[in-house]
Structures are given as C-alpha cells and as structure tokens.
C-alpha cells in the first residue's frame, strides 16, 4: 500500500456532475470559430473552411440536433454547409471540358 501523504481520495470523491476536463474550447468559442471559418471560407479556401465551420458548429451545439441551439452554432453550420456546397460547385465547374483543364 502506498502512502498518500494526506492527499487521499476518500474524503473528496469525484462529483457526478462535472467530471470532464476543462482544457478544450467551450461551446461558445467553438460557435464563434465556426462563424469566422464560414465567413472566411466565402473568400478563400471554402473547400477546407466550410467543413471546419460545420464541425465547429455541430460541436458547439453539443453534438446533437435536438434541444436548444445557440445562434452562432446554427449560423456556423448553415454558412459552412453553403460554403462547402459553393466550393464543390465551383470545383465541378472548373473541371468541365470548356475551361481548358481537361
């Protein structure tokens, strides 16, 4: 048996409510990051920033589609999806025969 030097867990059991680590970004921060990525994706690198915005928005919503939804999270998901679709349509149009790429 190891000596605990008075730091035993017997007097302070782990609480049942908040047992996760608080080192990562919280939901509000993820929502704002998602909105910034979505808006920036309209101007540059939409094929990369659009899915990043969707993922950040989904994580900001608590990884579920039910329940209360914070506004920045919904905006990030919607604009990220539009951004991704716009980038895919642009890539499909750029790869057509008439543009000289093929």
KOLKE-129129 format. One record per residue (C-alpha): x, y, z. Coordinates in nm, 2 decimals, decimal comma. Example, Ala and Ser with C-alpha at 12.3 -4.5 7.8 and 13.67 -1.06 7.14 Angstrom:
2
<node c1="1,23" c2="-0,45" c3="0,78"/>
<node c1="1,37" c2="-0,11" c3="0,71"/>
//
This chain:
102
<node c1="0,00" c2="0,00" c3="0,00"/>
<node c1="0,14" c2="0,34" c3="-0,10"/>
<node c1="0,15" c2="0,63" c3="0,14"/>
<node c1="-0,08" c2="0,92" c3="0,03"/>
<node c1="0,07" c2="1,19" c3="0,25"/>
<node c1="-0,28" c2="1,32" c3="0,34"/>
<node c1="-0,40" c2="1,35" c3="-0,02"/>
<node c1="-0,63" c2="1,06" c3="-0,03"/>
<node c1="-0,95" c2="1,05" c3="-0,24"/>
<node c1="-1,16" c2="0,91" c3="0,04"/>
<node c1="-1,26" c2="1,25" c3="0,17"/>
<node c1="-1,32" c2="1,40" c3="-0,17"/>
<node c1="-1,50" c2="1,16" c3="-0,40"/>
<node c1="-1,53" c2="1,26" c3="-0,77"/>
<node c1="-1,85" c2="1,46" c3="-0,82"/>
<node c1="-2,11" c2="1,32" c3="-1,06"/>
<node c1="-2,19" c2="1,64" c3="-1,24"/>
<node c1="-1,87" c2="1,78" c3="-1,39"/>
<node c1="-1,61" c2="1,51" c3="-1,44"/>
<node c1="-1,47" c2="1,62" c3="-1,78"/>
<node c1="-1,15" c2="1,81" c3="-1,84"/>
<node c1="-1,19" c2="2,19" c3="-1,90"/>
<node c1="-0,88" c2="2,22" c3="-2,11"/>
<node c1="-1,05" c2="2,24" c3="-2,45"/>
<node c1="-1,25" c2="2,52" c3="-2,60"/>
<node c1="-1,61" c2="2,57" c3="-2,47"/>
<node c1="-1,92" c2="2,57" c3="-2,69"/>
<node c1="-1,94" c2="2,95" c3="-2,73"/>
<node c1="-1,59" c2="2,96" c3="-2,85"/>
<node c1="-1,65" c2="2,68" c3="-3,10"/>
<node c1="-1,95" c2="2,86" c3="-3,23"/>
<node c1="-1,76" c2="3,18" c3="-3,29"/>
<node c1="-1,47" c2="2,99" c3="-3,45"/>
<node c1="-1,72" c2="2,82" c3="-3,68"/>
<node c1="-1,88" c2="3,15" c3="-3,79"/>
<node c1="-1,54" c2="3,30" c3="-3,86"/>
<node c1="-1,43" c2="3,00" c3="-4,06"/>
<node c1="-1,76" c2="3,01" c3="-4,26"/>
<node c1="-1,73" c2="3,38" c3="-4,34"/>
<node c1="-1,36" c2="3,34" c3="-4,44"/>
<node c1="-1,45" c2="3,04" c3="-4,65"/>
<node c1="-1,66" c2="3,25" c3="-4,88"/>
<node c1="-1,35" c2="3,44" c3="-4,98"/>
<node c1="-1,07" c2="3,18" c3="-4,97"/>
<node c1="-1,03" c2="2,80" c3="-4,92"/>
<node c1="-1,40" c2="2,73" c3="-4,90"/>
<node c1="-1,35" c2="2,36" c3="-4,95"/>
<node c1="-1,15" c2="2,34" c3="-4,63"/>
<node c1="-1,30" c2="2,61" c3="-4,41"/>
<node c1="-1,66" c2="2,51" c3="-4,49"/>
<node c1="-1,64" c2="2,16" c3="-4,33"/>
<node c1="-1,44" c2="2,31" c3="-4,04"/>
<node c1="-1,72" c2="2,55" c3="-3,98"/>
<node c1="-1,98" c2="2,27" c3="-3,99"/>
<node c1="-1,79" c2="2,06" c3="-3,75"/>
<node c1="-1,73" c2="2,35" c3="-3,51"/>
<node c1="-2,09" c2="2,45" c3="-3,52"/>
<node c1="-2,20" c2="2,09" c3="-3,46"/>
<node c1="-1,97" c2="2,06" c3="-3,16"/>
<node c1="-2,09" c2="2,40" c3="-3,03"/>
<node c1="-2,45" c2="2,26" c3="-3,04"/>
<node c1="-2,34" c2="1,98" c3="-2,81"/>
<node c1="-2,31" c2="1,71" c3="-3,08"/>
<node c1="-2,69" c2="1,68" c3="-3,12"/>
<node c1="-2,95" c2="1,82" c3="-3,34"/>
<node c1="-3,22" c2="1,83" c3="-3,07"/>
<node c1="-3,27" c2="2,08" c3="-2,78"/>
<node c1="-3,17" c2="2,44" c3="-2,76"/>
<node c1="-2,94" c2="2,56" c3="-3,03"/>
<node c1="-2,71" c2="2,87" c3="-2,98"/>
<node c1="-2,73" c2="3,12" c3="-3,26"/>
<node c1="-2,36" c2="3,12" c3="-3,35"/>
<node c1="-2,36" c2="2,74" c3="-3,38"/>
<node c1="-2,66" c2="2,73" c3="-3,62"/>
<node c1="-2,51" c2="3,01" c3="-3,82"/>
<node c1="-2,18" c2="2,83" c3="-3,84"/>
<node c1="-2,35" c2="2,50" c3="-3,96"/>
<node c1="-2,57" c2="2,67" c3="-4,22"/>
<node c1="-2,30" c2="2,90" c3="-4,36"/>
<node c1="-2,04" c2="2,62" c3="-4,35"/>
<node c1="-2,28" c2="2,39" c3="-4,55"/>
<node c1="-2,35" c2="2,67" c3="-4,80"/>
<node c1="-1,98" c2="2,74" c3="-4,83"/>
<node c1="-1,89" c2="2,38" c3="-4,89"/>
<node c1="-2,16" c2="2,34" c3="-5,15"/>
<node c1="-2,05" c2="2,65" c3="-5,32"/>
<node c1="-1,69" c2="2,53" c3="-5,33"/>
<node c1="-1,79" c2="2,19" c3="-5,47"/>
<node c1="-2,00" c2="2,35" c3="-5,74"/>
<node c1="-1,71" c2="2,58" c3="-5,83"/>
<node c1="-1,47" c2="2,28" c3="-5,85"/>
<node c1="-1,72" c2="2,09" c3="-6,06"/>
<node c1="-1,75" c2="2,39" c3="-6,29"/>
<node c1="-1,37" c2="2,44" c3="-6,31"/>
<node c1="-1,32" c2="2,08" c3="-6,40"/>
<node c1="-1,56" c2="2,10" c3="-6,70"/>
<node c1="-1,43" c2="2,05" c3="-7,05"/>
<node c1="-1,49" c2="2,41" c3="-7,16"/>
<node c1="-1,25" c2="2,57" c3="-6,91"/>
<node c1="-0,94" c2="2,41" c3="-7,06"/>
<node c1="-0,84" c2="2,20" c3="-6,76"/>
<node c1="-0,93" c2="1,87" c3="-6,94"/>
//
